[in-house]
């Protein structure tokens, strides 16, 4: 589903996916000086299985990467699993090694 609009909802501490006037899903987070802690991701049942969660995860993690001052603590099982399948985001995770290569 590619026609979703991704939005920041700073009052609710979440990244949201909108399909017109309908909220398709969201990822909740808490911020500290050093961390973006993702606590919950949810897709409306009408949008489950359509890639909404993946779009939200990518949007949220790209936001953390672009901001550049925080690491990610993925307490949400969906975000944690998504990062595991999209290894290009592993370096954002708090406590993850910067590289697995040996010099």
N, C-alpha and C positions, 0 to 999 in steps of 0.2 A: 504494500500500500504506500504509494509514493506521494500522494497529494495531501499529506498531513502538514499542518503548520506547527512548528516547534516553538514553544514560548517559555520564557522564564517567569516563574511566579515567586518572586522573592518574599512576598508576605506569607506564603504557605511553605516556603523552603522546598520548592520542587521544580523540576523541569517537566513540562507538559506537552502532550501531543494532542492537537485539535483537528477535528474533521468538520470544517465549517463551524457551527455553533456547538458541536458535541465534543465533550472531553473523551478522547479515545484512550488515554492512559497517562501515567505520571511516574516519576522517580522522586522519592522524598530524600532529603539530605539535611545534614547539620554541618555547619562550618565552624572550624576552630582556626586559630592563626596558622596552623600547619597542615590541617587535614580537611578534606571533603568526605564526610562519613555518609555513605549511602545506606539508608535503613530499610527502604521498602520500594518496590516497583509493582505497579498494578496496571493491567489493561482491562478496559471495559469488556465484559463477556462478548459483546457483539463484535469486538475487534481481536479476540484471542486467535492465535494461529496465523495472523496476517502480518507478522513482522513489526508490530507496533512497539513491543518491548525492545527489540533490537534498535529501532530508530531512536527511541528515547535514550537507551544506553549510549549509543554513539554520540548523540547530541550532548548528553551530560558529561561524558568523559572528554570529548573534544573541548568543551567549555573549561574543564579543569586544566587540560593541557595548554590551551590558549592563554589562560590566566597566568599560569606558570609559577605560582608561589606555593601551591599545596600538593600534597600527596593524597591518594585515594585510600580510604579504608572501607572496603566493600562488605558491610555486615549483611546486606541484602543478598540472599542466595542467588537471585537471578543475575544481578550485576556481577557477582563473583564468578558465576559460571560463564557469563558472557565474556568476561575478560579472559578466562581460561581458553575460550575458543577463538579469541581475537588477540593473539599474542603481541600485537603491536601496541597494546595498551598496558602490558605488564609493568613497564618501567614507571608507570604512574602509581602503582600500588605501594603503599607504605610498607617498608621493610623488604621489598623485593630487591634483589641484586640488580645493579645497573646493567650488567652483562653476564652472560654465562660462558663467554669465551675466555680461554686461558692464554696469557701472553707467553 
